[in-house]
Amino acid sequence: MDQQKMPPAVLRLLVIFPNVLSYLLLGGLIFYVMSNYELLKSSENLKVWLIFIAVLAPAAVYTTFSIVKKIRAGHM
């Protein structure tokens, strides 16, 4: 059986779109923490939000470098 290969443009779109969304989420989290800093600090929830940011930021950056590496290698 022959498997049809997905066109590279569609594959790039399916991989890059979630990565862009992760950056938008990261920006939203940073904005939320900055605008509600005092409230989060007083309710002792600041650490949880900072952990979310600390986990999401490296994951988004690593995914970006991985995508760029695959595109330069010609896999996408």
C-alpha positions as CSV (number, residue, x, y, z in Angstrom):
1,M,0.0,0.0,0.0
2,D,1.3,3.4,-0.9
3,Q,1.1,6.0,1.8
4,Q,0.6,9.5,0.5
5,K,3.1,12.0,1.9
6,M,1.8,15.3,3.3
7,P,2.9,18.4,1.3
8,P,5.7,20.2,3.1
9,A,3.7,23.5,3.3
10,V,0.9,21.7,5.2
11,L,3.3,19.9,7.5
12,R,5.0,23.2,8.3
13,L,1.7,24.8,9.1
14,L,0.6,22.0,11.4
15,V,3.9,22.2,13.3
16,I,4.5,25.9,13.4
17,F,0.9,27.0,14.3
18,P,1.0,25.3,17.8
19,N,4.4,26.8,18.4
20,V,3.1,30.2,17.7
21,L,0.2,29.5,20.0
22,S,2.6,28.5,22.7
23,Y,4.4,31.9,22.4
24,L,1.0,33.7,22.6
25,L,0.2,31.7,25.7
26,L,3.6,32.5,27.2
27,G,3.1,36.2,26.5
28,G,-0.4,36.1,28.1
29,L,1.0,34.4,31.2
30,I,3.7,37.0,31.6
31,F,1.2,39.8,31.1
32,Y,-1.2,38.2,33.6
33,V,1.6,37.8,36.2
34,M,2.9,41.3,35.7
35,S,-0.6,42.9,36.0
36,N,-1.7,40.8,39.0
37,Y,1.7,40.6,40.8
38,E,0.5,42.0,44.1
39,L,-2.6,39.9,44.2
40,L,-0.8,36.7,43.3
41,K,1.9,37.5,45.9
42,S,-0.6,38.1,48.7
43,S,-2.6,35.0,47.9
44,E,0.7,33.0,47.7
45,N,0.0,31.8,44.1
46,L,2.8,33.6,42.5
47,K,5.2,30.6,42.6
48,V,2.7,28.4,40.7
49,W,2.4,30.9,37.9
50,L,6.2,31.5,37.8
51,I,6.6,27.7,37.5
52,F,4.2,27.6,34.5
53,I,6.3,30.3,32.8
54,A,9.5,28.6,33.7
55,V,8.3,25.3,32.1
56,L,6.6,26.9,29.0
57,A,9.4,29.2,28.0
58,P,12.2,26.6,27.5
59,A,9.8,24.2,25.8
60,A,8.7,26.9,23.3
61,V,12.3,27.9,22.6
62,Y,13.4,24.2,22.2
63,T,10.5,23.5,19.8
64,T,11.4,26.5,17.7
65,F,15.0,25.4,17.4
66,S,13.9,21.9,16.5
67,I,11.5,23.2,13.8
68,V,14.2,25.4,12.3
69,K,16.7,22.5,12.3
70,K,14.2,20.2,10.5
71,I,13.4,22.9,7.9
72,R,17.1,23.5,7.2
73,A,17.7,19.8,6.9
74,G,14.9,19.6,4.3
75,H,12.6,17.3,6.3
76,M,9.8,19.9,6.2
